[in-house]
Amino acid sequence: METSKLHAVILCSPGIGHFNPILELTNTLILHHGLKVTILTATTPPAFQLLHSPEDLNIVTLPPVDISGVIDPNATAMTQIAVQMPWFLSLASYCQVLDKEVEGQFGDRTEPLRIPGCKPLKPEDTIEPMLDRHDQQYRELVRMGIEFGQSDGILLNTWEDLEHETLEALRKNEELTSLMKAPVYAVGPLTRVPVELTGARDSTLTWLDKQPRESVLYVSFGSGGTMSADQVTELAWGLELSGRRFLWKVRTPVDSGHADAAFFTGGSGEADTADVILGKFLPHGFLTRTSNVGMVITRWVPQVEILSHPSIGGFMSHCGWNSILEGITKSLPMIAWPLYAEQRMNAAFLTDEAGVAVRSKELLGLKTRDEIKNMVGSVMEENNPMRKRAKEIQESAMKAIEVGGSSHKALNQFIQDCMSKLQ
Ligand code: UDP
């Protein structure tokens, strides 16, 4: 007779960057905590991501409609899962106060923004939704911050050692907890583990097999990050001038200023074919001149398998939270190149707090080939201190998720709290 298992139903917001950590959370809940899980999602994940999915997982793909309002935030036993870091959660929750206290645009300030109990946010790291207070995105952020505080609990994709101070502020700082009443559980890092791909080995991996250990910089701007045509050209020159090996996942440039132009299509809806992108936007002769050291690819690639490959020695990333976690759990130093959403805040965390990344001085404008060349040189340097620091962080991440580690315990506690709410 089948024993009755706790059945969790998870509603996942659109976008592969939201789906991936949910899938990992689900795997952990099933394999290590004995639950049964159904995911409701509007995102169709690449098939390899579902390889080795456990039996108790059921995925229901919904038609592409707005599902953000499907669950009432006041419903019982409902939990919000934030895929971002605690610092962002603190800011989002406190935004309702900043909204009343601060006059004018946040980005025009000279003083950092105070977030109770947390590291202040420098004006240059202001998150994208806060750049224009008249914009719908900003109003959504304030609303979301209020809703976070009213939920029954928040799972965070991080771990105690990585962000202890901010987690403590979310639990104990009176000013913050008067707004953010929900308990927070640090249950990460929830990152996909590399899988043995079926069929022919992906061409990116066979290319990496031939490269020396830790010699290749992986360059990718997530599932939807895009940049201007001029910036793509400068990046190509910067990579070439660095003389380092690289694997570059490139996307059709967009000059509209919308750096997240491909977020919801995740690249599956690329307007241009690979030949067009490569021929039209890369400097003349670039592919030929770099053919011995570089690989350029326009399609969806198995990022986790790439980052886990021993030939990878550094990661240039748009600083989506999944990519950050995937990079630091492989102990890779990074070039932080934020594009949209809360990525500038993530980049500030990586460089100023975690000490595993460099970033450009040029925040919104064009990053030049020389600066890019220098950044590539410094992260790929064999004995750079960022590599050592990344290794330490990777070790602390592994400790957190093992049985008895802080994240494992936090997920157990969360399940117990759910059970008591259901009784
Ligand atoms: N990703 C991938 N192949 C690609 C591009 C992205 O597997 O070609 C995955 C990547 O490993 C990560 C996710 O897509 O898990 C992107 O999430 P992230 O939070 O880094 O950025 P977002 O795309 O949400 O901005």
Residues whose N, C-alpha, C, O or C-beta is under 5 A from the ligand:
A	BS01	UDP	I16 G17 N20 G222 S223 G224 R299 W300 V301 P302 Q303 V304 G320 W321 N322 S323
